[in-house]
Amino acid sequence: MELDDAYANAAHIPGAAKYPSRWMSDASAFRAALEARGRAETGIPYGKGARQVFDLFRTEGPAKGLCVFVHGGYWLRFDRSYWSHLAAGALARGWAVAMPSYDLCPDVRICEITRQIAQAVTSAAARVNGPLVLTGHSAGGHLVARMCVDGVLPEDVGTRLQQVVPISPVADLRPLLKTSMNDQFRMDIGMAEAESPVLMAPRNVPVTVWVGGEERPVFLDQAQWLAQAWGCGLKVAEGRHHFDVIDALAEPKSELCTTLCG
């Protein structure tokens, strides 16, 4: 369809096919190391479905608060097990980290995934005291942006939000109606508008939109649209593409981790 290539990431990233296996390997090794030290709880349910679970990684001492990372994959693929290693940066800065999985399209609609992530954040927040920071990548960037809108999170959870960093977010879903992926999203214009953060007013929480400088033009546009709509910060990470822009989450001293965790 008209915008299929515009929203295709892998086709424009050298060696893209190698990334998922690398993510899985790094995540598995990281998770095993934390499990050996008694600092990982895996498969904690937040809902009734098999995918409605999250992993929780704890700090050595008392945590400053909780960081939640929501994975991407166009609401169509992946789960929490690919990303555990990205918790390294926040953990080193003293934050516990939760990483949820969620049901995927076409089994559910995107609006239901939004509700599931709200449940996951609420469930994880009940296990860790202190402020909350949220980040997510691509579709996950959309989902954490949705958490910034009044009425999505319970008020007692929403008031704990300290920082939200949507990374390469899909903030306006209307262009996706012109992609073949919509066969699985099953959206009409009303559904796309109802799930587009650019059309919503955020609650009073600091937000910084992050995007790679080498990403597809539409992702640079999406990031800018959200920053403009919300009047929030925008960081373009030069030299980073859609698959490696998240690497800085594993680096405690990176600008991304500093922005997220303070």
Secondary structure, DSSP 8 states (H G I E B T S, - for coil): -TTTTTT--GGGSTTGGGHHHHHHHHHHHHHHHHHHTT-EEEEEESSSSTT-EEEEE--SS--S-EEEEE--STTTS--GGG-GGGGHHHHHTT-EEEEE----TTTS-HHHHHHHHHHHHHHHHTTS-S-EEEEEETHHHHHHHHTTBTTTS-HHHHTTEEEEEEES-----GGGGGSTTHHHH---HHHHHHT-GGGS-B-S--BEEEEETTS-HHHHHHHHHHHHHHT-EEEEETT--TTTTTGGGG-TTSHHHHHHH-
